[in-house]
Amino acid sequence: MKKLLLTLVVTGFGLLAYAGDGTETGTVQGTIIDAETKKPVTNTSFSAAIHKSSFQKEFQTDAFGNFKINIPVGEHTLIIDKLGYKAVKKENIIVRDGMIIKLSVEVVEADEE
C-alpha cells in the first residue's frame, strides 16, 4: 500500500493589475505534479470554494500541469481531485484583492484494490 505523500507549498505572493471594475478578486496559480514521477498531472479537475459559502468553481490544469484561476476575495478551500489520484484538500487560503497566490502541489496515485 502506498503511503500518502503530499506537498502543498505557498511559494510566493505578488500583485496583479486590478481592472477597477468593482469586482474584488485575487488569483491562485501553480502546478500539479505527480509525487512519484515528478511529471505534471494534466487535465486535472479541481474546485475552489469559499469557506462558509455556496460559491464553487471547477477548473482544469493545462498540458503542463499549470492552472490559473481568478476567484473572489475571501477564505477558500481548494480541493484537488482526479480519477486515479488521492484527493487533496488545502484549507484556509486567504485571497485578497489583486493578490497572486502561487501553489505547487504534489499528488499521489490512489491504491488499486
C-alpha positions in Angstrom: 0.0 0.0 0.0 1.4 3.4 -1.0 1.7 6.0 1.7 0.1 9.4 1.1 2.7 12.0 0.2 1.5 15.5 -0.2 3.5 18.6 -0.6 1.5 21.8 -0.8 3.6 24.9 -0.7 2.7 28.6 -0.9 5.7 29.8 -3.0 5.0 33.4 -3.2 2.8 36.4 -3.3 2.6 39.2 -5.9 0.4 41.9 -7.2 -2.0 41.6 -10.1 -3.1 44.6 -12.1 -6.6 45.5 -10.9 -9.1 46.4 -13.6 -11.1 48.6 -11.3 -14.5 47.2 -12.3 -15.7 46.9 -8.7 -15.2 43.2 -8.5 -12.7 42.2 -5.9 -10.7 39.2 -7.0 -7.4 37.5 -6.5 -5.5 34.9 -8.4 -4.5 31.4 -7.4 -2.0 29.8 -9.8 0.5 27.0 -9.8 1.4 23.5 -10.9 0.2 20.0 -10.0 2.9 17.3 -10.1 2.8 13.5 -9.7 4.8 12.9 -6.4 6.4 9.7 -7.8 7.3 10.6 -11.4 7.7 14.3 -10.8 5.8 14.9 -14.1 2.9 17.4 -14.5 -0.6 16.0 -14.0 -2.5 17.2 -17.0 -6.3 17.8 -17.3 -6.7 17.6 -13.5 -10.1 18.9 -12.4 -10.3 20.7 -9.1 -12.5 23.2 -7.4 -12.3 26.3 -5.3 -14.9 27.0 -2.7 -15.4 30.0 -0.4 -15.4 28.9 3.2 -19.0 29.2 4.7 -20.5 30.0 1.2 -22.1 28.1 -1.6 -19.7 29.5 -4.2 -17.8 26.8 -6.1 -15.9 26.7 -9.4 -14.3 23.8 -11.2 -11.1 24.2 -13.2 -8.6 22.1 -15.1 -4.8 22.2 -15.5 -3.3 22.7 -18.9 -0.9 20.3 -20.8 1.9 21.3 -18.5 0.0 20.8 -15.2 -0.4 24.5 -14.7 -3.5 26.3 -13.5 -4.6 29.9 -13.0 -7.9 30.9 -11.5 -9.4 34.2 -10.6 -11.6 33.9 -7.5 -13.4 36.4 -5.3 -11.6 37.7 -2.2 -12.2 35.6 1.0 -11.3 32.4 2.7 -11.1 29.5 0.3 -10.7 25.7 0.3 -9.0 24.1 -2.7 -9.8 20.5 -3.5 -7.5 18.8 -6.0 -9.2 15.7 -7.4 -8.6 13.5 -10.4 -9.6 9.9 -11.1 -6.6 7.7 -10.2 -5.2 10.1 -7.6 -6.0 10.6 -4.0 -7.9 13.8 -3.4 -6.0 16.7 -1.8 -7.7 19.5 0.2 -6.0 22.7 1.2 -8.0 24.8 3.6 -7.8 28.4 4.8 -6.3 30.0 1.7 -6.9 33.8 2.2 -7.4 35.6 -1.1 -7.1 39.4 -1.1 -7.9 41.9 -3.9 -5.3 41.9 -6.6 -3.1 39.3 -4.9 -1.5 36.3 -6.6 -1.0 33.1 -4.5 1.3 30.5 -6.1 1.0 26.9 -5.1 2.9 23.8 -6.0 1.0 20.6 -5.3 2.3 17.0 -5.4 -0.3 14.3 -5.7 -0.1 10.6 -5.1 -1.7 7.8 -7.2 -4.6 6.1 -5.5 -4.1 2.5 -4.4 -5.7 0.0 -6.7 -7.7 -2.7 -4.9 
